[in-house]
Amino acid sequence: MHITESIHKVAERVVTLVSMELPDNIRLIRDYDPSLPELPHDPEQIEQVLLNIVRNALQALGRKAAKLRCARVPPSS
């Protein structure tokens, strides 16, 4: 099922899911780009992709203290 919505809404759902798994030494910082348009997408697929990325980052960090930042990186020219 495809819907059109802000990717930020999907990211917030992922943040809600992962926040329960975060160790005390890791902070998840959201830095959303408000200029991003709404996109047609399958919310379950995008949510799964973002969830995998965040969980992989958490596993890679291990017990290290860190800030995990979710932000848009503009394409290089």
Backbone bond lengths (Angstrom), bond angles and torsions (degrees), N, CA, C in turn:
res aa  C-N    CA-C-N  psi(-1)  N-CA   C-N-CA  omega(-1)  CA-C   N-CA-C  phi
1 M - - - 1.444 - - 1.528 109.14 -
2 H 1.296 116.59 125.95 1.454 120.90 177.67 1.521 109.73 -103.88
3 I 1.323 114.70 137.40 1.458 120.64 174.42 1.519 107.73 -132.70
4 T 1.312 116.40 166.72 1.458 120.95 175.88 1.523 107.65 -112.43
5 E 1.326 115.73 119.19 1.462 121.03 178.17 1.520 108.70 -158.39
6 S 1.296 115.54 170.99 1.455 121.60 178.48 1.528 109.76 -70.71
7 I 1.314 115.71 137.37 1.463 120.60 176.54 1.533 110.12 -63.68
8 H 1.337 115.77 -22.65 1.464 120.49 178.27 1.528 111.02 -63.21
9 K 1.328 116.82 -35.21 1.467 119.75 178.63 1.524 110.64 -64.70
10 V 1.322 115.68 -40.84 1.469 119.75 177.81 1.526 109.28 -65.04
11 A 1.325 116.38 -44.55 1.464 120.82 -179.69 1.527 110.70 -60.60
12 E 1.320 117.44 -39.35 1.464 120.19 179.39 1.527 111.59 -65.83
13 R 1.314 116.82 -36.34 1.471 119.10 176.24 1.532 109.82 -63.52
14 V 1.326 116.27 -40.41 1.468 120.70 178.42 1.528 109.98 -65.51
15 V 1.329 117.17 -42.78 1.466 120.87 178.68 1.528 109.91 -58.78
16 T 1.318 116.68 -42.81 1.463 120.54 178.57 1.529 110.78 -59.99
17 L 1.321 116.33 -43.50 1.467 120.17 179.67 1.523 111.91 -65.71
18 V 1.325 116.87 -44.60 1.470 120.20 -173.18 1.522 112.24 -80.52
19 S 1.317 117.77 -23.65 1.462 119.40 -176.08 1.527 111.84 -59.34
20 M 1.317 116.97 -27.99 1.466 120.03 178.22 1.526 112.03 -74.23
21 E 1.341 117.08 -18.54 1.466 121.61 -177.70 1.523 112.47 -97.46
22 L 1.339 117.23 -9.59 1.462 120.09 -173.36 1.522 111.65 -70.50
23 P 1.336 116.64 128.90 1.461 119.15 172.54 1.535 109.38 -69.78
24 D 1.320 116.86 161.92 1.467 121.34 -177.58 1.521 113.61 -62.33
25 N 1.326 117.51 -24.32 1.465 120.59 -175.30 1.531 112.95 -88.05
26 I 1.318 117.84 4.43 1.467 120.60 -179.14 1.517 109.49 -124.71
27 R 1.332 114.92 130.76 1.467 121.21 175.92 1.515 108.71 -111.95
28 L 1.305 116.67 136.93 1.458 122.30 176.85 1.524 107.38 -100.64
29 I 1.332 116.17 116.92 1.465 121.74 -177.81 1.518 108.78 -108.68
30 R 1.314 115.58 127.43 1.464 120.33 178.96 1.516 108.79 -101.73
31 D 1.322 115.57 129.31 1.464 122.37 -178.78 1.523 106.91 -134.41
32 Y 1.320 116.16 73.77 1.458 121.05 -173.33 1.522 111.59 -80.16
33 D 1.320 115.25 146.11 1.462 122.36 176.50 1.529 107.68 -89.06
34 P 1.338 118.03 109.00 1.462 120.08 -176.83 1.529 113.62 -67.81
35 S 1.326 117.40 -13.56 1.467 119.73 -178.08 1.532 112.93 -84.14
36 L 1.337 117.63 -6.38 1.464 119.17 179.90 1.524 110.09 -67.01
37 P 1.325 116.81 131.84 1.467 119.15 178.73 1.529 110.58 -76.98
38 E 1.320 115.40 163.93 1.457 119.55 172.50 1.521 108.08 -67.09
39 L 1.331 116.28 146.40 1.460 121.15 -176.19 1.522 110.81 -125.18
40 P 1.344 116.64 142.45 1.460 118.26 171.51 1.535 108.51 -75.43
41 H 1.322 116.99 130.40 1.464 120.48 -177.69 1.524 109.97 -162.78
42 D 1.313 114.46 169.16 1.459 121.31 172.19 1.527 105.93 -93.94
43 P 1.322 118.86 107.96 1.461 120.85 -173.24 1.527 113.97 -59.46
44 E 1.324 117.83 -34.82 1.464 119.64 179.86 1.522 111.33 -67.07
45 Q 1.326 117.02 -39.83 1.468 119.98 179.92 1.527 111.03 -68.36
46 I 1.330 117.05 -45.45 1.468 120.04 -179.40 1.525 109.94 -65.60
47 E 1.314 117.08 -40.57 1.460 120.51 177.66 1.528 110.36 -60.04
48 Q 1.322 117.54 -42.64 1.464 121.36 179.82 1.527 111.03 -64.96
49 V 1.327 116.89 -41.45 1.469 121.02 178.39 1.528 110.06 -61.10
50 L 1.334 116.94 -49.80 1.465 120.38 -178.98 1.525 111.27 -64.27
51 L 1.311 116.52 -39.71 1.459 120.83 178.57 1.530 110.71 -61.75
52 N 1.318 117.14 -42.91 1.468 121.02 177.97 1.523 111.34 -63.46
53 I 1.329 117.20 -42.55 1.470 120.58 -179.99 1.525 110.42 -61.86
54 V 1.328 116.86 -47.32 1.466 120.20 -178.33 1.527 110.54 -65.95
55 R 1.310 117.34 -43.65 1.474 119.56 179.59 1.528 111.74 -64.86
56 N 1.327 117.19 -37.71 1.470 120.06 176.13 1.520 110.57 -63.40
57 A 1.321 116.73 -41.02 1.465 120.26 178.32 1.525 110.27 -63.08
58 L 1.310 116.97 -42.53 1.466 120.54 178.77 1.524 111.32 -62.77
59 Q 1.321 117.00 -41.89 1.465 120.47 178.23 1.523 110.91 -64.77
60 A 1.331 116.99 -39.64 1.464 120.67 -179.65 1.527 111.11 -66.24
61 L 1.321 116.83 -32.96 1.463 120.22 -179.98 1.520 111.91 -72.36
62 G 1.306 116.72 -29.70 1.462 119.52 -178.40 1.512 111.03 60.66
63 R 1.320 116.70 -126.52 1.468 121.43 -178.28 1.525 112.61 -96.92
64 K 1.329 117.35 4.92 1.462 120.04 179.99 1.522 110.24 -68.60
65 A 1.314 116.29 140.79 1.466 120.50 173.41 1.525 107.90 -72.03
66 A 1.316 116.67 137.32 1.463 118.79 -176.83 1.514 110.91 -162.77
67 K 1.324 113.40 165.27 1.457 122.07 170.03 1.519 106.04 -115.02
68 L 1.290 117.14 126.32 1.457 122.37 178.84 1.521 107.10 -102.46
69 R 1.327 116.44 112.17 1.468 121.21 -174.47 1.520 110.39 -101.70
70 C 1.324 115.26 130.19 1.465 122.28 174.90 1.520 107.18 -104.97
71 A 1.317 116.66 110.15 1.463 120.41 -176.68 1.517 110.05 -150.37
72 R 1.312 116.02 160.31 1.463 121.78 175.80 1.519 108.32 -86.64
73 V 1.307 116.07 132.95 1.460 121.09 175.35 1.519 106.64 -108.41
74 P 1.346 117.33 119.14 1.464 118.91 -178.51 1.523 111.05 -64.87
75 P 1.333 117.03 146.38 1.466 119.47 178.39 1.526 110.89 -63.82
76 S 1.327 116.01 146.20 1.465 119.26 178.48 1.521 109.17 -78.64
77 S 1.317 115.01 150.42 1.477 119.87 -177.68 1.501 111.39 -79.40
